[in-house]
Amino acid sequence: MMPWFRLYPEILKDPKIRRFTTVQKWLWITAMCEAAQATERGKLFIAEGVEYTDEDLAQAAGLRASEFDQAIGFIDMCVTLKMMERHADGGVTLLNFNSRQYEKPSDTPDKTRERKRKQRSKEAENKKQQASKNVDVTEIPEHIPGSHANVTPMSRQVTPGHAIDTDTDTDSDTETDSYTDKKTPPPIPSSDQKYQPVVVVVGGRDLHIYKSVIDQYKHYFVYEPNQTIMNLLHSYLDDEVQMDMLAWAMRDAAEKGKAWNYAKGTIEKLFSRGIRTAEQADLADQEFKQSREQKPLGKVVPMMDKLPASVQWQMEQEQAGANIAREAKSINDFPEMAERLRRLRSRA
């Protein structure tokens, strides 16, 4: 099997790595490659008492002759930055390499989740088996000595004398209490039932509410949320935002064909208004829609073409003349014309 190692994306933002030149960054990647395939994983080593030098690392990196000067002092620089540690035997160890480069396949996140899922499934199955043993035993009537007439078929098989679970001695107290109280314990939900949503009607439509933010996000956006979105969803819950309000915002976004960012904006707007539940969110949405329908579109201002000032003046004069013509009764109402008429008459 070819040796390999993990390269984390945070290398792009690591303040120590950002001090390196481009050539030195490649030297660091080369050092990780060498450490991954070394006999003692995580250590750069030539031989006992032989020092691992900058030139050895530069040759492993395949640097050109013109780039060798950038490799001089690189290991000492890494030692100063506490990224490497030099040993008396001449070797150099990459600090924290083995803690971040686990080899066992069983330690991968997927395998870890799978183990946890199997463990929970097994625990649920054990509880179901335990519940099936805690059956009610009907008391034997005193007037029928030794009678088993009132004992159900299942209770005949599980009598107080035989209800001893040899595999789990620590559960004996629980069994004794169940026989004393003579109550059938509640059924234990299966692993599939644990992940089923609670369906409620909000706004006249079904709202699926899950216990997990991952399941909640996947129901409305199909894919699993990344770590950033998961942290944000948990922060909302920490701020007392209810899961049903998160579900309401996700449903609203999904119905409108929008992505997570739309739901995020809705959640933050509702949160700023002190809204924490789905019912409050739906009520606020209805009030907003009603106010938008009742709000007038605005005063309509008729559009009129503006005439030139000269034309406007002429129209005003004509209007004024028309008014005078309607009001005039005789020539005496026009003094100038009356004076002209008098002069003409005097000349004649």
Buried (B, 14 or more C-beta within 10 A) or exposed (E): EEEEBEEEEEBEEEEBBEEBEEBBBBBBBBBBBBBBEBEEBBBBBBEEEEBBBBEBBBEBBEBEEEBBEBBEEBBEBBBEBEBBEBEEBBBBBBBEBBEEBEEEEEEEEEEEEEEEEEEEBEEBEBBEEBBEBBBBBEEBEEEEEEEEEEBEEEBEEBEEEEBEBEEEEEBEEEBEEBBEEEEEBEEBEEBEEEEEBEEEEBBEEEBBBBEBBBBBBBBBBEEEBEEEBBEBBEEBEEEEBBBBBBBBBBBBBBEEEBEBEBBBEBBEEBBEEEBBBBBBBBBBBEEEEEEEEEEEEEEEEEEEEEEEEEEEEEEEEEEEEEEEEEEEEEEEEEEEEEEEEEEEEEEE
